[in-house]
């Protein structure tokens, strides 16, 4: 399976954390990228394989709203 990277929102991280299965995401994806806002909303410390990055194109942040 090729290495895959996903960009996640808080919902999936909280759902997997609630069932004590956050590690399953690491098995499926080499790396997960979240924004600082997602990290803050998650609340707990994130594992080292979840990378926190600022959005480089702020115009695209609101494209889903």
Buried (B, 14 or more C-beta within 10 A) or exposed (E): EEEEEEEBBBEEBBEBBEEEEBEEBBEEBEBBBBBEBBBEBBEEEBEEEBEBEEEEEEEEEEEEE
